[in-house]
Amino acid sequence: MFNPYPYQLDLINRARQSMAAGHQSVLLVSPAGSGKSVVIAEIARLVVAKGGHVMFTVHRKELVDQIRETFQQDGIDLKHTTIMTVGRIKNRLGKLPRPSLIITDETHHALAKTYRTIYDYYHDVPRLGFTATPWRLSGKGFKDVYDDLIEGPTVPWLIDHHYLAPFTMYGYQADQSMLKRSSTGDFTSSSMDEFAKRIIYGDVVKTWQDKAQGQKTIIYCHAIWFSEKIAQAFCDAGIAAVHADSHTPAKEREQIMSDFKAGKIKVLCNVDLVSEGFNVPDCACVVMLRPTQSLVLYIQQAMRSMRYRPHKQAIIIDQVSNFERFGLPNADREWTLEDRIKKKRGHGDSSGPAVRTCMECYAVIPASCTKCPICGRKIEVEKQSIKIEKQAELVELKNFQPTRVNYLVTKKPSELSTPAELREYAKAKGYKPGWVWYQMKARGWAK
């Protein structure tokens, strides 16, 4: 049996309290690497111990295998559980034992039709959903699927209390003008192909040697051809590297994962294989070579190196400028069941505080820093001018970097921290243009 950490027990207790209060479907949010599997297993153990039957579902077979192993480690009798992918459960509706609780992992996928079919069939069965990022590219919220949201500890808290490893992030400002968005909201494969052709493979290897030499590393790529070329570039430099993807034969993939965990392979290049639910406790570095508009994908990939180990300093290398859209992985983010404010197409979705890149060491740091915490370089804070709608007059901002933040309508005006937020808040609320100017003047941001 597991011995959950206090914050995990707190999450379990709050979920039970929510259901006791009458909520039928509860969404639990806890950061990547915080041990959601332990929380899931403990909840399942409690239900089974009282004679109940737990149905666990997720979208990928690898995650099914992992949670089955986790349940066994927690002493759960698997005869009282149904552990399957969402597709298999849908195809067996009416043939499976009736559950007393449905648990969905990586539930940011739960708006898909297959999930909804299962939920509608078991409409009177309580449900729990787990995710690190309740966020969808479409902007659609989760209030049609869940009626309560419970948040676990924040990333900064987990780092401060030694449950996640501290990290250093290095970023490079890349020209993304050729990237085009598809109907799904993320970049098209063809435009990412063109973007990838501009990446010099030798520079990727050199950067890794400079920032993370010898560290066990996962590299995220957008396409098989690109991932294979990156792996070959590392091999040519005498570094043990391999490529794997969902089309890699199962036995070969299992051997690759085993060799990577054992340290026989130093660099694992992949395409959408080791993001959700993939647990490599001793992975110390990730390299992002796949540009994305998805906050979910960004967080999953960026934090993959942050599993805790004493004295570990995780390294995140972003060579495709995702950090410019989403900020640092430890940024405070507000989660909600509501829909997000739609952004204009092509503007992206900046979901974290403004950041900048130190031009000396390329560390990604908060825009408010006047000195790089990594190399010590002094950073001049640029003054920026923007145009306010009232009388079209120019206003000089003092030490601000514009940022866009999701869910502004859920905030109070006093909680808005930049002029960009004020303008977007006013637009969402239908306020007159003068409201922004008076708010800025009252805060001393405008002359």
Secondary structure as GFF3:
##gff-version 3
##sequence-region A 1 447
A	DSSP	alpha_helix	6	20	.	.	.	ID=ss1
A	DSSP	beta_strand	25	29	.	.	.	ID=ss2
A	DSSP	alpha_helix	36	49	.	.	.	ID=ss3
A	DSSP	beta_strand	54	58	.	.	.	ID=ss4
A	DSSP	alpha_helix	61	73	.	.	.	ID=ss5
A	DSSP	three_ten_helix	78	80	.	.	.	ID=ss6
A	DSSP	beta_strand	81	85	.	.	.	ID=ss7
A	DSSP	alpha_helix	86	91	.	.	.	ID=ss8
A	DSSP	beta_strand	101	104	.	.	.	ID=ss9
A	DSSP	three_ten_helix	107	109	.	.	.	ID=ss10
A	DSSP	alpha_helix	113	121	.	.	.	ID=ss11
A	DSSP	beta_strand	127	131	.	.	.	ID=ss12
A	DSSP	beta_strand	148	151	.	.	.	ID=ss13
A	DSSP	alpha_helix	155	160	.	.	.	ID=ss14
A	DSSP	beta_strand	167	171	.	.	.	ID=ss15
A	DSSP	alpha_helix	189	196	.	.	.	ID=ss16
A	DSSP	alpha_helix	201	212	.	.	.	ID=ss17
A	DSSP	beta_strand	217	220	.	.	.	ID=ss18
A	DSSP	alpha_helix	224	236	.	.	.	ID=ss19
A	DSSP	beta_strand	241	245	.	.	.	ID=ss20
A	DSSP	alpha_helix	250	262	.	.	.	ID=ss21
A	DSSP	beta_strand	267	271	.	.	.	ID=ss22
A	DSSP	beta_strand	285	288	.	.	.	ID=ss23
A	DSSP	alpha_helix	295	302	.	.	.	ID=ss24
A	DSSP	three_ten_helix	303	305	.	.	.	ID=ss25
A	DSSP	beta_strand	314	318	.	.	.	ID=ss26
A	DSSP	alpha_helix	323	326	.	.	.	ID=ss27
A	DSSP	beta_strand	355	357	.	.	.	ID=ss28
A	DSSP	beta_strand	364	366	.	.	.	ID=ss29
A	DSSP	beta_strand	385	387	.	.	.	ID=ss30
A	DSSP	three_ten_helix	390	392	.	.	.	ID=ss31
A	DSSP	beta_strand	394	396	.	.	.	ID=ss32
A	DSSP	three_ten_helix	408	410	.	.	.	ID=ss33
A	DSSP	three_ten_helix	413	415	.	.	.	ID=ss34
A	DSSP	alpha_helix	419	429	.	.	.	ID=ss35
A	DSSP	alpha_helix	434	442	.	.	.	ID=ss36
###
